[in-house]
Amino acid sequence: MAIGPEVKDALDAMPARDVERLIDKAQRRLARCFACGTDGAYSATITSRKGGRNSTRASIRICAGCWDRTTLPEARASDG
């Protein structure tokens, strides 16, 4: 898909910091939730501790809805 001349002109007129913010927004918009596939997922770091000693960390992309469903007290109360 080609970028139109009006978009190129607008980008050329923007300060570098604004272009960086636009890139960040575009990357977030394109990110998909690992659980449901929804666009616009956030990056989240999760940690698992086994036996209280070793911890494993991972970074995931997750949408706000899936995050709420798995972290709100109501969700934890209904787990097994």
N, C-alpha and C positions, 0 to 999 in steps of 0.2 A: 504494500500500500504506500503510495507516494504522499509525501507531506506537501500540502498546498502552499503557494507563495505567501498567503496571508499568515499562515502559522509560522513560517520561517521568519517573516518580518517581525512578528510579535516576539518570537524567541530572541531575535537579534536585538530588540529594543529592551529586553529584560536584563536587570543586573544578574550577575553570576549566582548570587545567593538565592534569588527567586527561581532561577532555573534549577538549582539543586533541590529546592523545596518541591518544585513541580515533578522532578524525577522521583523523589521520595514518595510523593502521592501516587504517581503512576505505578511504581513498584508495589506499593501496598494494594492498590486497586487490582492488580494482576495476580496477587498472591491468592492461592486457594486453600481453604480449610482442609486439613488432612482427614477430618472426620466426615464431613458432609459435602465437601467440594464447592462450597459457596465462595464466590469472589470476595475480596476485601478482607482477608484474614490478617490477623496481627501475629507478630513473632512473640513467642512466649518461651521462657526457659523453665523446664521442669526438673525436679530433683527427686530421686528415689533413694531412701536410706534403708539398707537392710541390716538389721542387728544393731543399728545406731552407730556403726563404725564407718563403713565404706559408703560413699555416695556416688551415684551415677547421675550425670547431668545430660540433658538433651535439649535441643531447640526445636520447637514445632511451630507450624503456622496453624492458627485456630481462629474461628470467627467468634464474635461476641456471644452469639446464641449458644454455641457448643460449650464455650467456657463457662457461661452461667449455668447451663444444665449440669455440668460436672463439678462445679465448685460451690454452688450455693448450699446452705445448710439443708434445704429440703431434698436436694439431690443426694447428699451424703446419707441422709436418714433413710432413704428408700433403697440404698445399696444393700444387697444380700443380707 
